[in-house]
Amino acid sequence: MISPDLSGAPDGLLEVLRREICASGPVPVARYMDMCLTDPQHGYYCRRDAIGATGDFITAPEISQIFGELLGIWVAATWQQLGEPEHLHLIELGPGRGTMMRDVLRAMRVLPGLRERVKPGLVEISPHLRATQRATLAGDDQGLTWADSLQDILDDPTDAVPTIILANEFFDALPVTQFVRVGGQWHERAVGLDAENGLAWTHLSPVAELPDLPEAIDSRANDGDIFETRRPALIASAPTLLEPLAAVASRVPTVLLAIDYGHEGPAIGDTLQAMRAQTYADVLQAPGEQDITSHVDFAELAGILEAIDLETDGPITQSEFLSGLGFASRLERLLIGKDASQANAIETAAHRLVAEPGMGNHFRVLGARSRGLDPLIPFPAPVPADS
Ligand code: SAH
């Protein structure tokens, strides 16, 4: 008998999940999320053109060019801060449609000669999105390379040059681990099957303790509460992400900028969300057919980066970050020569990035740098520990 090819079938991943759950029991939330997003055959990012005004979700660089342009200005200023090195490796993690890198490369031309010194690298697992990125960047592809991971892009440590790494909405797509409180104990949350063979929330055996959850929060937790952590995924990604980052940062001046929606510090709450056609969807519906993300705990991310010997700046809100880079004057310049309706569209889109409540305060920016480098712009200077 010929087994059916489920690769193109709409419930291809659902069938894979059913088989795995029947064979080995419920899949933890982190594995579910990972399969939904990055499974090479059925994963969401690998199959569809999801990002942008006509996709399932829209990101800052797709909303307004001012986002990538201000980041380009930030890269230029940071290059100056690094002492204007002869060569600069500019890497983006999870570049989506390539729009941000295109706008960054264009805007950094404010400093004559800088673009020629920059080797841009895109870390992207999705062949589908790589093709989109290639098309977006076709007009400015000097030195451009692609790789599946940071490790692959930095694979020759002998010629390491000062490196700037940008990540917008990358960390939120890394699998999150969830724990749910049941009968007064924490259990890893998982996805199993209900009586109709559909996907259903369940949990695994109780865990002894959650080391990342402070006692003060733990003691107030009620049944049904959920605690999330990305530490397991970040630790699991050590060989491809954290270790190459630590290695390059110890050898050459290295800077990382992580922009994402999230909060600071451990908290109780379920932030796992699915997006389809720009509206929230059921996380268990249509696996592989919709985007799944969860909020980033910036305190956790900062702690992990500090543990690999980077110093961190912020997080500050996206609105503080963009304002600090000259959002208002950049917007004024973009409006020059535009008619009323064009100007209105540009202004509305740009203001969405800094709106509060909205993207302006839901998104945060965390900087990280090789030990010994000065604090990054436009982050406030760190407050001395004893003041
Ligand atoms: N930064 C883009 C896209 C965000 S969506 C923007 O702002 O528009 C997340 C991106 O990360 C996609 O390009 C996705 O394919 C990529 N991605 C997700 N997980 C990844 C992983 N483990 N390694 C590399 N890229 C990944």
Boltz pocket constraint, residues with backbone or C-beta under 6 A from the ligand:
constraints:
  - pocket:
      binder: B
      contacts: [[A, 38], [A, 45], [A, 51], [A, 59], [A, 60], [A, 61], [A, 62], [A, 93], [A, 94], [A, 95], [A, 96], [A, 97], [A, 100], [A, 123], [A, 124], [A, 125], [A, 126], [A, 129], [A, 148], [A, 149], [A, 167], [A, 168], [A, 169], [A, 170], [A, 173], [A, 174]]
      max_distance: 6.0
